């Protein structure tokens, strides 16, 4: 699955705080996030590293891990290194907010 999310994305609702809002349904396996087009989810803009974070989803459980990014990965307002994600969690990377909308097996 390749998904490109940018601040100009048609599905991104720009808010007053100038964060691009996105929704993400996680499938089993690895979902990589970053500026590189080789990532599963490509994000553009400041604060996004080339290879920023990875989400591993197994048996409807998703683990997010920051890959040493300079801008950091924030989940529900808290900077994280690694964390188990839950439905509805909000991941902030750079000027992007990504809401987890579901998990598959």
C-alpha positions in Angstrom: 0.0 0.0 0.0 1.5 3.4 -1.0 -0.2 6.5 0.3 1.0 10.0 -0.2 -0.3 12.6 2.3 0.7 16.2 1.8 -0.5 19.5 3.2 -2.2 20.1 -0.2 -3.8 16.6 -0.2 -7.5 16.8 -1.3 -8.5 14.6 1.7 -6.6 16.8 4.2 -8.8 19.3 6.0 -6.7 22.3 6.8 -7.5 23.6 10.3 -6.8 27.0 11.9 -3.7 25.6 13.5 -2.4 24.8 10.0 -2.1 21.0 10.6 -3.1 18.7 7.7 -5.6 16.1 9.1 -5.5 12.5 7.7 -7.1 9.2 8.6 -5.2 5.9 8.4 -6.6 2.3 8.5 -3.8 0.0 9.4 -3.3 -3.3 7.6 -1.3 -6.3 8.9 2.5 -5.9 8.5 4.7 -2.8 8.4 3.6 0.7 7.5 6.5 3.1 7.1 6.1 6.9 7.4 8.4 9.6 6.1 9.4 12.1 3.4 10.9 9.4 1.1 8.7 8.1 -1.7 9.7 4.6 -0.7 7.6 4.8 2.5 4.1 3.3 2.7 2.9 6.8 3.8 4.7 9.8 2.3 4.4 13.1 4.2 5.8 16.3 3.0 6.7 19.4 4.9 8.9 20.6 7.8 9.5 18.3 10.7 9.2 15.1 8.7 12.3 13.0 8.4 13.2 10.9 5.3 12.4 7.7 7.3 10.4 9.0 10.3 8.5 6.2 11.9 7.3 2.7 11.4 4.0 1.0 12.5 3.9 -2.8 12.9 0.4 -4.3 12.9 -0.1 -7.9 14.1 -3.3 -9.5 15.2 -5.1 -6.1 15.4 -2.4 -4.7 17.6 -0.3 -1.8 16.2 3.1 -0.7 17.6 4.6 2.6 16.5 8.3 3.3 16.7 10.1 6.6 16.0 13.1 5.9 13.8 15.4 8.5 15.4 13.7 11.4 13.6 14.8 15.0 14.4 11.3 16.3 14.7 10.0 13.5 16.9 6.8 11.5 16.8 3.9 12.6 19.0 0.9 10.5 19.9 -2.1 12.2 21.6 0.1 15.1 22.5 3.0 13.1 24.1 6.4 12.6 22.4 7.1 8.9 22.1 9.9 6.5 21.1 7.7 3.4 21.0 4.0 2.8 21.9 1.1 0.5 21.3 -1.5 2.4 19.3 -5.3 2.3 19.9 -8.3 3.1 17.8 -8.7 6.9 17.6 -5.1 7.7 18.5 -3.7 10.9 16.9 -0.1 10.7 15.6 1.5 14.1 14.9 4.5 14.2 12.6 5.6 17.6 11.4 2.5 19.5 10.3 0.5 16.3 9.9 -2.1 14.8 12.2 -2.9 11.2 11.4 -5.9 9.6 13.2 -5.9 5.8 13.4 -9.4 4.6 12.2 -9.0 0.8 12.3 -6.8 -2.3 12.2 -7.0 -5.4 10.0 -5.8 -8.9 10.8 
